[in-house]
Every structure is written in C-alpha cells, then in structure tokens.
C-alpha cells in the first residue's frame, strides 16, 4: 500500500464472514498491506451476501477493498508452510475460528509466535475462548438476543450486523493498541475479543444505565425516550434533551404552557414521563408535513432531520458535501458505490488503492514475493494447495 497511517504494517487474515474480516478492513483502509486468505474451492460467505455480480457482492466490494486475496489450503502441510512464511514477515494475524480450531490446525498463538515473536495475534470469537457457550455456533442475532439489544428495539433485531461490526471495531482498536505497545517494547502478544463482551460493552453506556447504579431511582432508557415523529407525509427525527431546547420547541410549536408543565419542565421529568411526552408532541408534529415540521424545529435550533430511505441518503446535501460515497468501476461488478474511510488524516491521508479482490486474484503475486518460482506455483495449483 502507498499511503495511510499504517503504511508498512502487514496483516495476514484467515477469518471469514464479518467480525474478523472487518478488523482487517479497518487496517487496510488505513494503509496496511492485508493478505486475505480464502479456502481453495469455496467462497467466503460474504461473496454470496447481497446483490451479486460474478464473484463480487454488495458486501464484498466494501469489506475487502484495499486488500490482496489469495486462495490457500492451510489444512494441508504445504499450505501451512506458506502461511508460516507469510507470518514470518507479518505484523498482525487475524483469525475467527471457533475456539480450539486454530490450535488443531497448528496455527494458534503459540505456533505462530514461535515463528514471529513480535506478531500481534488477534482471535475473534462469539463468546470467548471457554465457558458454557464457547463452542456453540453463533451469528449476530444471537448476540443481539443475549445482550439486551433485541429488547431495546422493542423485541426485534436491528437489521444490521451490529454485534459483528461493533466487535470488529473493538478488535481493530485492540490491534492498534497492541502495535503501540510493541513499539514501546512489549513485543508481540495475543489479543482476544468476542461478540458478546463487545456488544455488552457497547450497550452498557446507555441501555444499562439503571443497572450501572442500582441504588439510584430507575429512569426509562433511550429506547423509550426517543422515537421518530410521524408527519402527514413522512417522519422526522428530532430531540431536545436540554431544558433550553425544550422551551424553544414549546414556544415555536405554539404550546408555551407545556414548558412549565411539571411533567415535562425538567429533563428528568421528561424522561420519567416519556410516554406522555411522546404522545403530546406526536399530536403536535403530526399536523405538519415533514418540510413544515423541519422548518419549525430548525427555527427552534434543536437537532432534527428527515428520516431518509436508502435511496434518499445519496442525495442528502451533507452526505454529498462530505464526499462520503465513492463511485468507481470494478472490472467484475461494474459500477460500485462504497463509503470512504470515515476518518480523515491531515498528514497520512487514506486512499482507495485496490478494489475488492477476485477469488485468488493475488495468489501468484504473493507467492512470488515469498520467492516461489512460476513452476513451484503451478505445482501447488495442480495439487490444490492454492488457486
């Protein structure tokens, strides 16, 4: 890779699906050279998730850009030798096998740290390395169910892989912390993250605020306090948590008496009486169109926005101003739209340098860098070790 704050960092990723692979996505976006290893003869599930053109899906083109992809049978001894050779020159290794699998494949932390003591080795799992659930299969909705997230949505799942992505961000931050510790002399180390702990940590700040201080008087959670407001032709999102904002909203909407109503006069009262508060303002805002409601709310200087559908997001003026959505041509998928990396670095800018790899696209390139001749590569391919 050519630019970014992680230029010069090499990552080997043998994970699949989302939680592990999206860790290396964050690192790749910041300039790390990520070698993504897929099974020979089998496509990663994310190649098959979303709208699909050839071997590229709507998920794949976002998750795996800026990475190099190779097909390698790491269960074969010859494939494992290639993996070990990659690890020798790597800074980070990422895997999300079920607990115990990496050790059975002889690519656990002890195996790889013996080859490269400075390696930052990240294990991503559903529940952790041990415990009553450790060896159970898991997907995002299971973690949402266990973490309180499903209850927070009124008994439904968030229609996004929230637990996976939260864990990936936790893992990426942990890797960066381990790399900094290594630079300060700690050497390599084993880092473990799991979906359950990551999601509970993410939920705890607000959804578990009553449980955080159990001796205090409980108050309704955000799930009860905030909801979109229906208008005559759509919905708006608007909140007024401070007393000053609430007073301005009451004045602007022509109900100044509600500013002094003891049920709503303070933030604490509005939270405690959230159902009545919602009903009062649902009736008021329900009389306006979305445009009218937004004009009034903006004049009151409170946070507000229209509730957009997916197609409307592209035309939002702030999204366009920020250049959030990137449009480019992929040789397999055709026109592709992705989002830019959300952080901007003033001295080490990030760039889209590689499109998401076709299956095995960089196998020959990576093997050649390891010193394998064309004849050796052909032999490995004929033996089903690479593809």
C-alpha positions in Angstrom: 0.0 0.0 0.0 1.2 3.5 -0.7 -0.4 5.9 1.9 -2.1 6.0 5.2 -1.0 5.9 8.9 -0.5 2.1 8.8 1.8 2.1 5.8 4.5 -0.5 6.3 2.2 -2.7 8.5 1.5 -6.2 7.1 -1.6 -8.2 8.1 -2.4 -11.8 7.4 -6.1 -12.6 7.8 -7.6 -16.1 7.7 -11.0 -15.0 9.0 -14.3 -15.2 7.2 -17.7 -13.5 7.4 -17.8 -10.2 9.2 -16.4 -9.8 12.7 -12.8 -10.9 12.0 -12.6 -9.8 8.4 -13.9 -6.3 9.1 -11.0 -5.9 11.6 -8.5 -6.2 8.7 -10.8 -3.9 6.6 -10.2 -1.1 9.1 -6.4 -1.8 9.0 -6.4 -1.9 5.2 -8.3 1.4 4.9 -5.5 3.0 7.0 -2.8 1.7 4.6 -1.8 -1.7 6.0 -0.9 -4.4 3.4 -3.6 -7.0 4.1 -3.3 -10.5 2.7 -6.8 -12.2 2.9 -6.7 -15.9 2.7 -9.7 -17.8 1.4 -10.3 -21.6 1.2 -9.4 -23.3 -2.1 -12.6 -24.2 -3.9 -15.0 -22.5 -1.5 -16.2 -18.9 -1.5 -16.3 -16.8 1.6 -20.0 -16.3 2.7 -19.7 -12.5 2.2 -19.0 -13.1 -1.5 -22.5 -14.5 -1.6 -24.2 -11.9 0.6 -26.1 -9.0 -1.0 -26.5 -8.1 -4.7 -24.0 -10.2 -6.7 -22.2 -9.8 -9.9 -19.7 -12.6 -10.7 -17.7 -13.3 -7.5 -18.4 -9.7 -6.1 -21.3 -8.9 -3.8 -22.5 -5.7 -2.4 -21.0 -6.6 0.9 -17.7 -7.9 -0.5 -16.8 -4.7 -2.5 -17.0 -2.6 0.7 -15.4 -5.1 3.1 -12.4 -6.2 1.1 -11.2 -3.3 -0.9 -7.6 -2.3 -0.3 -6.8 -6.0 0.4 -4.9 -8.7 -1.6 -6.7 -12.0 -1.8 -5.2 -15.5 -2.2 -6.6 -19.0 -2.1 -4.7 -21.3 0.2 -5.4 -24.7 1.8 -4.0 -24.1 5.3 -5.1 -27.6 6.4 -2.5 -29.2 4.1 1.1 -29.1 5.4 2.3 -27.4 2.2 -0.3 -24.7 2.6 0.5 -24.3 6.3 4.2 -23.8 5.4 3.2 -21.0 3.1 1.1 -19.4 5.8 4.0 -19.6 8.2 6.2 -18.0 5.7 3.7 -15.1 5.4 3.5 -14.8 9.1 7.3 -14.5 9.4 7.1 -11.1 7.7 3.8 -10.0 9.2 2.9 -7.6 12.0 -0.7 -8.8 12.6 -2.5 -12.1 12.2 -6.3 -12.3 12.4 -8.5 -15.4 12.8 -12.1 -16.0 13.9 -12.2 -19.8 14.0 -14.3 -21.4 16.8 -12.1 -21.8 19.9 -9.7 -24.7 19.6 -9.7 -24.9 15.8 -6.6 -22.8 15.2 -4.7 -24.9 17.7 -5.8 -28.1 16.0 -4.6 -26.6 12.7 -1.3 -25.7 14.5 -1.7 -22.0 13.7 -2.7 -21.0 17.2 -0.9 -18.1 19.1 1.9 -20.4 20.4 2.5 -21.8 17.0 2.8 -18.5 15.2 4.5 -16.6 17.9 7.3 -19.2 17.8 7.8 -18.2 14.2 7.4 -14.5 14.8 7.7 -13.3 18.5 6.7 -9.8 17.5 3.4 -10.9 16.0 0.2 -9.3 17.2 -2.2 -12.2 17.1 -5.9 -11.4 17.2 -8.5 -14.1 18.0 -12.2 -13.2 17.4 -14.9 -15.5 18.7 -18.6 -15.4 19.6 -18.4 -15.9 23.3 -14.7 -16.1 24.2 -12.2 -19.0 24.3 -14.0 -21.0 27.0 -17.2 -21.1 29.1 -20.6 -22.7 28.6 -21.3 -21.2 25.2 -17.8 -21.1 23.8 -18.2 -23.9 21.3 -21.7 -23.1 20.1 -22.3 -21.7 16.6 -23.2 -18.0 16.7 -24.4 -15.3 14.4 -25.2 -11.6 15.0 -28.9 -12.1 16.0 -27.9 -14.5 18.8 -25.7 -11.8 20.4 -28.3 -9.2 19.9 -30.7 -11.5 21.8 -28.3 -12.1 24.7 -27.0 -8.5 25.1 -30.3 -6.7 25.6 -30.2 -5.2 22.1 -33.3 -7.0 21.0 -35.3 -5.9 23.9 -34.1 -2.3 23.3 -35.6 -2.5 19.8 -39.0 -3.5 21.2 -38.4 -7.2 20.7 -37.0 -7.1 17.2 -33.5 -7.4 15.8 -31.5 -4.4 14.5 -31.5 -5.0 10.7 -27.7 -4.7 10.5 -24.9 -6.9 11.7 -24.4 -4.6 14.7 -22.7 -7.1 17.0 -20.3 -8.2 14.3 -19.3 -4.7 13.4 -19.0 -3.5 17.0 -16.7 -6.4 17.7 -14.7 -5.6 14.6 -14.2 -2.0 15.7 -13.2 -3.3 19.2 -10.7 -5.7 17.5 -9.2 -3.0 15.3 -8.7 -0.7 18.2 -7.2 -3.5 20.2 -4.7 -4.3 17.4 -3.7 -0.7 17.2 -3.1 -0.7 21.0 -1.0 -3.8 20.8 1.0 -2.4 17.9 1.7 0.7 20.0 2.7 -1.4 23.0 5.0 -3.4 20.7 6.6 -0.1 19.5 7.2 0.7 23.2 9.0 -2.6 23.8 6.3 -5.0 24.9 6.8 -7.3 21.9 4.1 -9.4 20.3 1.1 -10.6 22.1 -2.2 -12.5 21.9 -5.3 -10.3 21.8 -8.8 -11.8 22.2 -12.2 -10.2 21.5 -15.6 -11.7 21.4 -19.0 -10.6 20.1 -20.8 -11.0 23.5 -18.4 -8.9 25.5 -18.0 -6.3 22.8 -21.7 -5.8 22.3 -22.5 -5.7 26.1 -19.8 -3.0 26.4 -21.4 -1.1 23.6 -24.9 -1.4 25.0 -23.9 -0.7 28.6 -23.3 3.1 28.4 -27.0 3.9 27.9 -29.2 0.9 27.9 -27.8 -0.4 31.2 -27.6 3.0 33.0 -30.1 1.8 35.7 -28.1 -1.3 36.3 -24.8 0.7 36.4 -26.1 2.5 39.6 -28.7 0.1 41.1 -29.2 2.2 44.2 -30.5 5.1 42.1 -34.1 5.7 41.0 -34.5 4.0 37.7 -35.3 6.1 34.6 -36.6 5.0 31.1 -33.9 4.0 28.6 -33.3 5.8 25.3 -35.5 3.1 23.6 -38.5 4.5 25.5 -37.4 8.2 25.4 -36.6 8.7 21.7 -38.6 7.7 18.7 -39.2 9.3 15.2 -42.1 11.6 14.9 -44.7 10.9 12.2 -45.7 13.8 9.9 -48.5 14.0 7.3 -46.2 12.7 4.6 -43.3 11.0 6.4 -41.2 11.0 9.5 -38.7 13.3 11.3 -36.0 12.6 13.8 -35.8 15.3 16.5 -34.7 15.5 20.1 -34.5 18.3 22.7 -32.6 16.9 25.7 -31.8 20.3 27.4 -34.3 22.5 29.1 -33.5 25.4 26.9 -34.1 23.4 23.8 -37.4 22.1 25.2 -38.6 25.6 26.0 -37.8 26.8 22.5 -39.7 23.9 20.9 -42.7 24.6 23.1 -42.6 28.3 22.1 -42.1 27.5 18.4 -44.9 24.9 18.2 -47.3 27.2 19.9 -47.6 25.4 23.2 -45.6 27.6 25.7 -47.7 26.3 28.6 -46.0 22.8 28.2 -42.7 24.4 29.1 -44.0 24.9 32.6 -45.9 21.6 32.8 -44.4 19.8 35.8 -44.5 16.5 33.8 -42.0 17.9 31.3 -40.4 21.0 32.8 -37.1 19.3 33.5 -35.0 16.8 31.7 -35.5 14.3 34.5 -39.3 14.8 34.3 -39.4 14.4 30.6 -37.5 11.1 30.9 -39.7 9.9 33.7 -42.9 10.8 31.8 -41.6 9.8 28.4 -44.8 8.2 27.2 -46.9 11.3 27.9 -44.2 13.5 26.4 -44.2 11.4 23.2 -48.0 11.5 22.9 -48.1 15.3 23.3 -45.6 16.0 20.6 -46.7 13.3 18.3 -50.1 15.0 18.1 -48.4 18.4 17.5 -45.9 17.3 14.9 -48.4 15.0 13.2 -50.3 18.1 11.9 -47.4 19.2 9.7 -45.7 17.9 6.6 -42.1 16.8 7.0 -40.8 20.1 5.4 -43.0 22.2 7.7 -42.0 20.3 10.8 -38.3 20.6 9.9 -38.6 24.3 9.3 -40.2 24.9 12.7 -37.7 22.6 14.5 -34.7 24.2 12.8 -36.0 27.7 13.8 -36.1 26.4 17.4 -32.4 25.4 16.9 -32.9 21.8 18.0 -31.3 18.7 16.4 -33.6 17.4 13.7 -33.5 15.7 10.3 -35.8 13.9 7.9 -36.0 10.1 8.2 -34.5 9.1 4.9 -34.9 5.9 2.9 -31.8 4.2 1.4 -32.2 5.9 -2.0 -32.6 9.4 -0.4 -29.3 9.1 1.5 -27.3 9.6 -1.7 -28.9 12.9 -2.4 -28.6 14.3 1.1 -26.6 17.6 0.8 -24.3 16.9 3.8 -23.5 13.4 2.5 -22.7 14.9 -0.9 -20.6 17.7 0.7 -18.6 15.3 2.8 -17.9 13.1 -0.2 -19.0 10.1 1.9 -20.0 7.9 -1.1 -17.3 6.8 -3.6 -18.3 5.7 -7.0 -15.9 3.7 -9.1 -15.7 0.9 -11.8 -14.9 -2.6 -10.8 -13.8 -5.0 -13.6 -16.2 -7.7 -12.4 -19.0 -5.9 -10.6 -19.2 -2.8 -12.9 -20.3 0.4 -11.2 -19.6 0.2 -7.5 -20.6 2.6 -4.7 -18.8 2.4 -1.4 -18.2 4.8 1.5 -14.8 6.4 2.1 -13.0 5.6 5.3 -14.7 7.9 7.9 -11.5 9.3 9.5 -9.5 11.9 7.7 -5.8 12.2 8.4 -4.1 15.6 7.7 -0.6 14.1 7.1 -1.2 10.5 6.2 -4.4 10.5 4.0 -6.1 7.3 3.2 -7.0 6.3 -0.4 -8.8 3.6 -2.3 -5.8 1.9 -3.8 -7.2 -1.6 -4.5 -10.6 -2.8 -5.4 -12.0 -5.9 -3.7 -10.1 -8.9 -5.0 -11.5 -11.6 -7.2 -11.2 -15.0 -5.7 -7.5 -15.9 -5.7 -6.6 -12.7 -7.6 -3.3 -12.1 -5.9 -2.2 -15.7 -5.3 0.6 -15.7 -7.8 1.8 -12.2 -6.8 2.0 -13.0 -3.1 3.7 -16.4 -3.7 6.2 -14.7 -6.0 7.0 -12.3 -3.2 7.7 -15.3 -1.0 10.3 -16.5 -3.5 8.2 -19.2 -5.2 9.0 -19.7 -8.8 6.3 -20.0 -11.6 7.0 -23.7 -11.7 6.5 -24.1 -8.0 3.3 -22.1 -8.1 2.0 -24.2 -10.9 2.8 -27.4 -8.9 1.0 -26.0 -5.9 -2.0 -25.1 -8.0 -2.1 -28.5 -9.6 -2.0 -30.1 -6.2 -5.0 -28.0 -5.0 -2.9 -26.2 -2.4 -3.5 -22.8 -4.0 -5.9 -21.4 -6.6 
